[in-house]
Amino acid sequence: MIPFSYSHDGTSPRLLKGLLYGFLAWCGVGGYFLRAEVRLPSVISDHMVLQEGSQVRWWGWADPAEKITIQSSWGESIEGVADSGGRWHFNMSTPKAGGPHEVRIAGTNEHVVKDVMVGEVWLCSGQSNMEWSGRQQLPQSLEEGPLAVLPEMRFFEIPKTTSQHPQDQCEGRWKVCSPETMPSFSAVGYFFGKRLHQRLQVPVGLIGAYWGGTPAEVWTPEKVVVEHPALLEAAGELEPFAWWPKDPGLTYNAMIHPITPYHISGVIWYQGESNVKTASTYRSLFTSMIQSWRDAWQQESLPFYFVQIAPFAYDEPMVAARLREAQTQSLSLPETGMVVVSDLVDNLKDIHPVNKRDVGLRLAHLALDQTYGDSKAGPHQSPTYQSHEIRGRKVRIQVDHAAGGLVAREDRITGFELAGVDRVFHPASVSIEGSALICQSDQVPQPVAVRFCFSNTAVPTLFSQQGMPLNAFRTDDW
């Protein structure tokens, strides 16, 4: 019998030594089983949609220097190794639109990503008017739900999340569009995607990253705001609320940054209501945000199409008018586009207009025209102010994007105001001359400035022949 001696706590030193040797041997021989498995981000998963005809990125994590092999059912394959930090990423060509495909990603273990479609991928982002869906009992979502049998349309919705630092991973999974999944996805996004799918006849993938109430600052990288004194000051003026974040970068870090390696065709955006009180800096903030996203995606010409905020009875006068003006001015950034929805409001006391179908359709027609060259898909371009000329008591306004002339939907055209040197605005009467307007007011014998629907709640009565509302404008900067 082997004699045992015991330590003061009753444990045998020989036993401890044997356990230690056994553990070290297991680590040396069986440690292989402790190696990190190949892992994928959640956005690379079953039912995903890849951008057609592109170099798309595949990425994930593994052991440092681990060999990774990717094989696709369309004939492309690639090999490489993880870097010293255990990260890997490779680019692979995608074929023309179609599917379903499979993609095998192998290292020490293997992932088979199934039911992969190739088509068009768009990001849908913003605040509540982008988020609104059947979850909020939106009638159009509930009505459309039973009809939403679109197996080639897919959704990836990112849960509301914040982070102080940019993240590499987010939660979520791809879902096939069906009567069960459609009602909980963005209504604007769904109607946008459905129209693209109908017109292009290709699979469509929609990524949803939205959060009601959020200002644009939270969707902008913190550095962009902090390094711009005016933007930083405006961010400090935002009111805190219990239901959404307000600090720069928080949702960008957690909900946008993780998907920036994923190749997309473009972005649709509906936001601005939470920035009306800081409208003077919104143009700079918004265009900086767009540029930062393009930089992150490494797509300098990434299309970015947005919705102008709708009429609503805000507490402070003129704040929405100034925000809409800032949105219009943001169109100076290349590869952007805006749809006007001031005519799609049935309740000026509801900040969430219920007609989301026409919003989505206008965005889709804009994308089909500007991104895909389909100018006949449907109307989207609102008439806009081009120039004006003062002729005595009258002001002649030239309007752009009004082919065929302008039409009034009411007996009396409303929303126009004139002011003289006293800067006091008075209602003006208007007559139509093709794509030009003649404004005058008995109360303003010497006009110097003209405004149209420049208020929080004004709803236009002037439209293009294609049914698009004249965009609000002013010729002064008072």
Buried (B, 14 or more C-beta within 10 A) or exposed (E): EEEEEEEEEEEEEEEEEEEEEEEEEEEEEEEEEEEBBBBBBBBBBBBBBBBBEBEBBBBBBBBEEBBBBBBBBBEEEBEBBBEEEBEBEBEBEBBEBBBBBBBBBBBBEEBEBBBBBBBBBBBBBBBBBBBBBBEEEBEBBEEBBEEBEBEBBBBBBBEBBBBEEBBEBBEBEBBBBBEEBBBBBBBBBBBBBBBBBEBBEBBBBBBBBBBBBBBBBBBBBBEBBEEBEEBBEBBEEBEEEEEBBBBBBBBBBBBBBBBBBBBBBBBBBBBBBBBBBBBEBBBBBBBBBBBBBBBBBEBEEBBBBBBBBBBBEBEEEBBBBBBBBBBBBBBEBEBBBBBBBBBBBEEBEEBBBBBBBBBBBBBBBBBBBBBBEBEEBBBBBBBBBBEBEBEEBBBBBBBBBBEEBBBBEEEEBBBBBBBBEEEEBBEBBBEBEEBBBBBBBEBBEEBBBBBBBBBBBBBBBBBBBBEBBBBBBBBEEE
